[in-house]
Amino acid sequence: MDKLNDNASHFMRYPPNSNPPKGLANPKMLKNDFLNQGAAMLPKLQDFNQMFRQYADSILNMNNTVFPPGHPLFNRERSISILKETNDKLTKENLELKKQLETKKNKA
């Protein structure tokens, strides 16, 4: 009898007039809903992933660094924008240097 009481003590007890949960209501319907909504969940998860990376990036104040692919904080859009900004700066610098060379050639 003691073993029976030991086993019974591990189970959750409910009041006598309550309606305890009896498992999943309709597992087949839940499975079908999950399979049907699986494709719709991917864009939401990607949006959440992007939002989380931006949030982590803003917390760590690492906006100026470019993370290599494979790094947990790699953000393709942010990396591309940083590369474009750097490319624009280099293009402007090259134009200024070309102007300086032309002025030196004209003086000589």
C-alpha positions as CSV (number, residue, x, y, z in Angstrom):
1,M,0.0,0.0,0.0
2,D,2.9,2.4,0.7
3,K,4.2,2.0,-2.9
4,L,0.8,3.0,-4.2
5,N,0.7,6.1,-2.0
6,D,4.3,7.0,-3.1
7,N,3.3,6.8,-6.8
8,A,0.1,8.8,-6.2
9,S,2.0,11.6,-4.4
10,H,3.9,12.4,-7.6
11,F,0.7,13.2,-9.6
12,M,-1.0,16.6,-9.6
13,R,-4.1,16.7,-7.5
14,Y,-7.3,18.6,-8.4
15,P,-10.4,19.4,-6.3
16,P,-13.1,16.7,-6.6
17,N,-15.6,18.8,-8.6
18,S,-13.1,20.3,-11.1
19,N,-12.5,19.5,-14.7
20,P,-8.8,18.6,-15.1
21,P,-7.3,18.9,-18.5
22,K,-7.5,15.6,-20.5
23,G,-4.7,16.2,-23.0
24,L,-4.9,17.8,-26.4
25,A,-8.5,18.4,-27.6
26,N,-8.0,17.4,-31.2
27,P,-4.4,16.4,-32.0
28,K,-5.1,15.7,-35.7
29,M,-6.6,19.2,-36.2
30,L,-3.7,20.8,-34.4
31,K,-1.2,18.9,-36.5
32,N,-3.0,19.9,-39.7
33,D,-3.1,23.6,-38.6
34,F,0.6,23.5,-37.7
35,L,1.5,22.0,-41.1
36,N,-0.7,24.5,-43.0
37,Q,0.7,27.5,-41.1
38,G,4.3,26.3,-41.3
39,A,5.0,28.1,-44.6
40,A,3.4,31.3,-43.3
41,M,5.6,31.2,-40.2
42,L,8.9,31.4,-42.0
43,P,8.7,35.1,-43.1
44,K,7.5,36.0,-39.5
45,L,10.5,34.2,-38.1
46,Q,12.9,35.9,-40.5
47,D,11.4,39.3,-39.6
48,F,11.8,38.5,-35.9
49,N,15.4,37.4,-36.6
50,Q,16.1,40.7,-38.4
51,M,14.5,42.8,-35.6
52,F,16.4,40.9,-33.0
53,R,19.8,41.4,-34.8
54,Q,19.1,45.1,-35.1
55,Y,18.1,45.3,-31.4
56,A,21.3,43.5,-30.4
57,D,23.3,45.7,-32.7
58,S,21.9,48.9,-31.2
59,I,22.5,47.6,-27.6
60,L,26.1,46.7,-28.3
61,N,26.7,50.0,-30.2
62,M,28.5,48.1,-33.0
63,N,26.9,49.9,-35.9
64,N,30.2,50.8,-37.4
65,T,31.6,47.3,-37.7
66,V,31.0,44.8,-40.5
67,F,30.5,41.3,-39.2
68,P,31.8,38.5,-41.5
69,P,29.3,36.0,-42.8
70,G,28.7,33.2,-40.3
71,H,29.1,35.5,-37.3
72,P,26.0,35.4,-35.1
73,L,25.5,39.2,-35.5
74,F,26.0,39.2,-39.2
75,N,23.3,41.3,-40.8
76,R,23.3,41.2,-44.6
77,E,21.4,44.5,-45.0
78,R,23.5,46.4,-42.6
79,S,26.7,45.0,-44.0
80,I,25.7,46.0,-47.5
81,S,24.7,49.5,-46.4
82,I,28.1,49.9,-44.7
83,L,29.9,48.7,-47.7
84,K,28.0,51.1,-50.0
85,E,28.8,54.0,-47.6
86,T,32.5,53.1,-47.7
87,N,32.3,52.7,-51.5
88,D,30.8,56.2,-51.8
89,K,33.4,57.7,-49.6
90,L,36.2,56.1,-51.6
91,T,34.6,57.3,-54.8
92,K,34.5,60.9,-53.6
93,E,38.1,60.6,-52.3
94,N,39.3,59.3,-55.7
95,L,37.5,62.2,-57.5
96,E,39.3,64.7,-55.2
97,L,42.6,63.1,-55.8
98,K,42.1,63.1,-59.6
99,K,41.2,66.9,-59.4
100,Q,44.4,67.5,-57.4
101,L,46.5,65.6,-60.0
102,E,44.9,67.6,-62.9
103,T,45.7,70.9,-61.2
104,K,49.3,69.8,-60.6
105,K,49.6,68.7,-64.3
106,N,48.2,72.0,-65.5
107,K,50.6,74.0,-63.3
108,A,53.6,72.1,-64.5
